[in-house]
Amino acid sequence: LRLMNRQILAIFEEVDVYLSPVMGKLPPEIGFLGPDQEPRELNKRQGQGFPFTP
């Protein structure tokens, strides 16, 4: 764990900002993730839009 910590800190000695992907595609239209969606459909749509988030 300490070795991994040192390796990560070494990376940030050369990098000011780390960008991580959040969305898998362009932002959805308003209402695409609305509360009026069926739960299964909403879950599917969230998975399509945010595939990198558990």
Backbone atoms as SQL, in Angstrom:
CREATE TABLE atoms (id INTEGER PRIMARY KEY, chain TEXT, resi INTEGER, resn TEXT, atom TEXT, x REAL, y REAL, z REAL);
INSERT INTO atoms VALUES
  (1, 'A', 1, 'LEU', 'N', 0.829, -1.193, 0.000),
  (2, 'A', 1, 'LEU', 'CA', 0.000, 0.000, 0.000),
  (3, 'A', 1, 'LEU', 'C', 0.876, 1.260, 0.000),
  (4, 'A', 2, 'ARG', 'N', 1.931, 1.231, 0.771),
  (5, 'A', 2, 'ARG', 'CA', 2.839, 2.386, 0.797),
  (6, 'A', 2, 'ARG', 'C', 3.544, 2.578, -0.540),
  (7, 'A', 3, 'LEU', 'N', 3.904, 1.477, -1.185),
  (8, 'A', 3, 'LEU', 'CA', 4.541, 1.565, -2.500),
  (9, 'A', 3, 'LEU', 'C', 3.580, 2.200, -3.501),
  (10, 'A', 4, 'MET', 'N', 2.336, 1.755, -3.493),
  (11, 'A', 4, 'MET', 'CA', 1.345, 2.317, -4.408),
  (12, 'A', 4, 'MET', 'C', 1.148, 3.806, -4.118),
  (13, 'A', 5, 'ASN', 'N', 1.118, 4.180, -2.872),
  (14, 'A', 5, 'ASN', 'CA', 0.969, 5.574, -2.491),
  (15, 'A', 5, 'ASN', 'C', 2.115, 6.414, -3.052),
  (16, 'A', 6, 'ARG', 'N', 3.338, 5.932, -2.927),
  (17, 'A', 6, 'ARG', 'CA', 4.500, 6.650, -3.466),
  (18, 'A', 6, 'ARG', 'C', 4.421, 6.769, -4.986),
  (19, 'A', 7, 'GLN', 'N', 3.970, 5.713, -5.654),
  (20, 'A', 7, 'GLN', 'CA', 3.860, 5.740, -7.114),
  (21, 'A', 7, 'GLN', 'C', 2.825, 6.771, -7.561),
  (22, 'A', 8, 'ILE', 'N', 1.708, 6.816, -6.879),
  (23, 'A', 8, 'ILE', 'CA', 0.664, 7.788, -7.234),
  (24, 'A', 8, 'ILE', 'C', 1.150, 9.207, -6.978),
  (25, 'A', 9, 'LEU', 'N', 1.790, 9.432, -5.843),
  (26, 'A', 9, 'LEU', 'CA', 2.315, 10.762, -5.541),
  (27, 'A', 9, 'LEU', 'C', 3.377, 11.183, -6.550),
  (28, 'A', 10, 'ALA', 'N', 4.166, 10.249, -7.041),
  (29, 'A', 10, 'ALA', 'CA', 5.188, 10.561, -8.045),
  (30, 'A', 10, 'ALA', 'C', 4.550, 11.058, -9.338),
  (31, 'A', 11, 'ILE', 'N', 3.434, 10.484, -9.715),
  (32, 'A', 11, 'ILE', 'CA', 2.728, 10.929, -10.927),
  (33, 'A', 11, 'ILE', 'C', 2.301, 12.382, -10.779),
  (34, 'A', 12, 'PHE', 'N', 1.794, 12.743, -9.602),
  (35, 'A', 12, 'PHE', 'CA', 1.281, 14.095, -9.407),
  (36, 'A', 12, 'PHE', 'C', 2.375, 15.138, -9.197),
  (37, 'A', 13, 'GLU', 'N', 3.630, 14.731, -9.172),
  (38, 'A', 13, 'GLU', 'CA', 4.711, 15.706, -9.164),
  (39, 'A', 13, 'GLU', 'C', 4.843, 16.356, -10.533),
  (40, 'A', 14, 'GLU', 'N', 4.388, 15.676, -11.580),
  (41, 'A', 14, 'GLU', 'CA', 4.489, 16.186, -12.950),
  (42, 'A', 14, 'GLU', 'C', 3.150, 16.655, -13.504),
  (43, 'A', 15, 'VAL', 'N', 2.066, 16.381, -12.806),
  (44, 'A', 15, 'VAL', 'CA', 0.725, 16.669, -13.317),
  (45, 'A', 15, 'VAL', 'C', 0.009, 17.611, -12.359),
  (46, 'A', 16, 'ASP', 'N', -0.628, 18.657, -12.917),
  (47, 'A', 16, 'ASP', 'CA', -1.386, 19.586, -12.082),
  (48, 'A', 16, 'ASP', 'C', -2.846, 19.156, -11.930),
  (49, 'A', 17, 'VAL', 'N', -3.399, 18.591, -13.001),
  (50, 'A', 17, 'VAL', 'CA', -4.818, 18.225, -13.001),
  (51, 'A', 17, 'VAL', 'C', -4.967, 16.835, -13.590),
  (52, 'A', 18, 'TYR', 'N', -5.821, 16.033, -12.989),
  (53, 'A', 18, 'TYR', 'CA', -6.118, 14.692, -13.501),
  (54, 'A', 18, 'TYR', 'C', -7.587, 14.659, -13.880),
  (55, 'A', 19, 'LEU', 'N', -7.876, 14.444, -15.158),
  (56, 'A', 19, 'LEU', 'CA', -9.257, 14.374, -15.630),
  (57, 'A', 19, 'LEU', 'C', -9.652, 12.919, -15.804),
  (58, 'A', 20, 'SER', 'N', -10.775, 12.582, -15.241),
  (59, 'A', 20, 'SER', 'CA', -11.293, 11.221, -15.309),
  (60, 'A', 20, 'SER', 'C', -12.619, 11.243, -16.064),
  (61, 'A', 21, 'PRO', 'N', -12.858, 10.288, -16.962),
  (62, 'A', 21, 'PRO', 'CA', -14.128, 10.294, -17.688),
  (63, 'A', 21, 'PRO', 'C', -15.294, 10.015, -16.744),
  (64, 'A', 22, 'VAL', 'N', -16.381, 10.725, -16.968),
  (65, 'A', 22, 'VAL', 'CA', -17.579, 10.529, -16.159),
  (66, 'A', 22, 'VAL', 'C', -18.729, 10.077, -17.046),
  (67, 'A', 23, 'MET', 'N', -18.827, 10.690, -18.221),
  (68, 'A', 23, 'MET', 'CA', -19.933, 10.368, -19.124),
  (69, 'A', 23, 'MET', 'C', -19.419, 9.569, -20.311),
  (70, 'A', 24, 'GLY', 'N', -20.233, 8.624, -20.769),
  (71, 'A', 24, 'GLY', 'CA', -19.866, 7.784, -21.893),
  (72, 'A', 24, 'GLY', 'C', -20.258, 8.355, -23.238),
  (73, 'A', 25, 'LYS', 'N', -21.088, 9.391, -23.219),
  (74, 'A', 25, 'LYS', 'CA', -21.514, 10.033, -24.457),
  (75, 'A', 25, 'LYS', 'C', -21.921, 11.462, -24.137),
  (76, 'A', 26, 'LEU', 'N', -22.383, 12.186, -25.129),
  (77, 'A', 26, 'LEU', 'CA', -22.785, 13.576, -24.923),
  (78, 'A', 26, 'LEU', 'C', -23.903, 13.668, -23.887),
  (79, 'A', 27, 'PRO', 'N', -24.050, 14.824, -23.228),
  (80, 'A', 27, 'PRO', 'CA', -25.110, 14.966, -22.229),
  (81, 'A', 27, 'PRO', 'C', -26.486, 14.666, -22.835),
  (82, 'A', 28, 'PRO', 'N', -27.345, 13.996, -22.077),
  (83, 'A', 28, 'PRO', 'CA', -28.668, 13.651, -22.597),
  (84, 'A', 28, 'PRO', 'C', -29.585, 14.867, -22.656),
  (85, 'A', 29, 'GLU', 'N', -30.639, 14.740, -23.444),
  (86, 'A', 29, 'GLU', 'CA', -31.636, 15.802, -23.528),
  (87, 'A', 29, 'GLU', 'C', -32.374, 15.899, -22.198),
  (88, 'A', 30, 'ILE', 'N', -32.924, 17.066, -21.931),
  (89, 'A', 30, 'ILE', 'CA', -33.702, 17.258, -20.704),
  (90, 'A', 30, 'ILE', 'C', -34.869, 16.279, -20.707),
  (91, 'A', 31, 'GLY', 'N', -35.058, 15.590, -19.606),
  (92, 'A', 31, 'GLY', 'CA', -36.134, 14.614, -19.477),
  (93, 'A', 31, 'GLY', 'C', -35.708, 13.186, -19.751),
  (94, 'A', 32, 'PHE', 'N', -34.537, 12.999, -20.354),
  (95, 'A', 32, 'PHE', 'CA', -34.063, 11.654, -20.676),
  (96, 'A', 32, 'PHE', 'C', -33.898, 10.814, -19.417),
  (97, 'A', 33, 'LEU', 'N', -33.477, 11.448, -18.338),
  (98, 'A', 33, 'LEU', 'CA', -33.306, 10.760, -17.055),
  (99, 'A', 33, 'LEU', 'C', -34.351, 11.239, -16.042),
  (100, 'A', 34, 'GLY', 'N', -35.518, 11.613, -16.541),
  (101, 'A', 34, 'GLY', 'CA', -36.561, 12.165, -15.688),
  (102, 'A', 34, 'GLY', 'C', -37.183, 11.159, -14.736),
  (103, 'A', 35, 'PRO', 'N', -37.825, 11.666, -13.687),
  (104, 'A', 35, 'PRO', 'CA', -38.456, 10.799, -12.693),
  (105, 'A', 35, 'PRO', 'C', -39.688, 10.066, -13.213),
  (106, 'A', 36, 'ASP', 'N', -40.151, 10.427, -14.403),
  (107, 'A', 36, 'ASP', 'CA', -41.325, 9.759, -14.970),
  (108, 'A', 36, 'ASP', 'C', -40.967, 8.462, -15.699),
  (109, 'A', 37, 'GLN', 'N', -39.680, 8.120, -15.776),
  (110, 'A', 37, 'GLN', 'CA', -39.245, 6.890, -16.447),
  (111, 'A', 37, 'GLN', 'C', -39.497, 5.675, -15.554),
  (112, 'A', 38, 'GLU', 'N', -39.769, 4.552, -16.181),
  (113, 'A', 38, 'GLU', 'CA', -39.881, 3.297, -15.440),
  (114, 'A', 38, 'GLU', 'C', -38.513, 2.976, -14.826),
  (115, 'A', 39, 'PRO', 'N', -38.477, 2.381, -13.635),
  (116, 'A', 39, 'PRO', 'CA', -37.188, 2.122, -12.973),
  (117, 'A', 39, 'PRO', 'C', -36.183, 1.348, -13.824),
  (118, 'A', 40, 'ARG', 'N', -36.616, 0.313, -14.523),
  (119, 'A', 40, 'ARG', 'CA', -35.667, -0.459, -15.352),
  (120, 'A', 40, 'ARG', 'C', -35.134, 0.374, -16.512),
  (121, 'A', 41, 'GLU', 'N', -36.010, 1.154, -17.122),
  (122, 'A', 41, 'GLU', 'CA', -35.586, 2.002, -18.240),
  (123, 'A', 41, 'GLU', 'C', -34.627, 3.086, -17.742),
  (124, 'A', 42, 'LEU', 'N', -34.934, 3.670, -16.608),
  (125, 'A', 42, 'LEU', 'CA', -34.065, 4.699, -16.038),
  (126, 'A', 42, 'LEU', 'C', -32.690, 4.121, -15.713),
  (127, 'A', 43, 'ASN', 'N', -32.659, 2.934, -15.142),
  (128, 'A', 43, 'ASN', 'CA', -31.388, 2.277, -14.821),
  (129, 'A', 43, 'ASN', 'C', -30.585, 2.018, -16.097),
  (130, 'A', 44, 'LYS', 'N', -31.252, 1.578, -17.148),
  (131, 'A', 44, 'LYS', 'CA', -30.581, 1.327, -18.432),
  (132, 'A', 44, 'LYS', 'C', -30.005, 2.624, -18.996),
  (133, 'A', 45, 'ARG', 'N', -30.797, 3.687, -18.945),
  (134, 'A', 45, 'ARG', 'CA', -30.343, 4.971, -19.474),
  (135, 'A', 45, 'ARG', 'C', -29.176, 5.533, -18.666),
  (136, 'A', 46, 'GLN', 'N', -29.224, 5.360, -17.357),
  (137, 'A', 46, 'GLN', 'CA', -28.113, 5.827, -16.530),
  (138, 'A', 46, 'GLN', 'C', -26.844, 5.047, -16.858),
  (139, 'A', 47, 'GLY', 'N', -26.972, 3.749, -17.094),
  (140, 'A', 47, 'GLY', 'CA', -25.820, 2.926, -17.454),
  (141, 'A', 47, 'GLY', 'C', -25.205, 3.329, -18.781),
  (142, 'A', 48, 'GLN', 'N', -26.053, 3.763, -19.721),
  (143, 'A', 48, 'GLN', 'CA', -25.550, 4.216, -21.018),
  (144, 'A', 48, 'GLN', 'C', -24.813, 5.548, -20.893),
  (145, 'A', 49, 'GLY', 'N', -25.352, 6.429, -20.084),
  (146, 'A', 49, 'GLY', 'CA', -24.778, 7.766, -19.971),
  (147, 'A', 49, 'GLY', 'C', -23.581, 7.855, -19.052),
  (148, 'A', 50, 'PHE', 'N', -23.545, 6.993, -18.034),
  (149, 'A', 50, 'PHE', 'CA', -22.488, 7.062, -17.028),
  (150, 'A', 50, 'PHE', 'C', -21.857, 5.685, -16.817),
  (151, 'A', 51, 'PRO', 'N', -21.240, 5.102, -17.854),
  (152, 'A', 51, 'PRO', 'CA', -20.720, 3.738, -17.743),
  (153, 'A', 51, 'PRO', 'C', -19.486, 3.599, -16.844),
  (154, 'A', 52, 'PHE', 'N', -18.857, 4.709, -16.491),
  (155, 'A', 52, 'PHE', 'CA', -17.637, 4.632, -15.685),
  (156, 'A', 52, 'PHE', 'C', -17.920, 4.762, -14.197),
  (157, 'A', 53, 'THR', 'N', -19.180, 4.991, -13.843),
  (158, 'A', 53, 'THR', 'CA', -19.575, 5.172, -12.448),
  (159, 'A', 53, 'THR', 'C', -20.271, 3.911, -11.959),
  (160, 'A', 54, 'PRO', 'N', -19.820, 3.367, -10.834),
  (161, 'A', 54, 'PRO', 'CA', -20.462, 2.127, -10.344),
  (162, 'A', 54, 'PRO', 'C', -21.891, 2.345, -9.887);
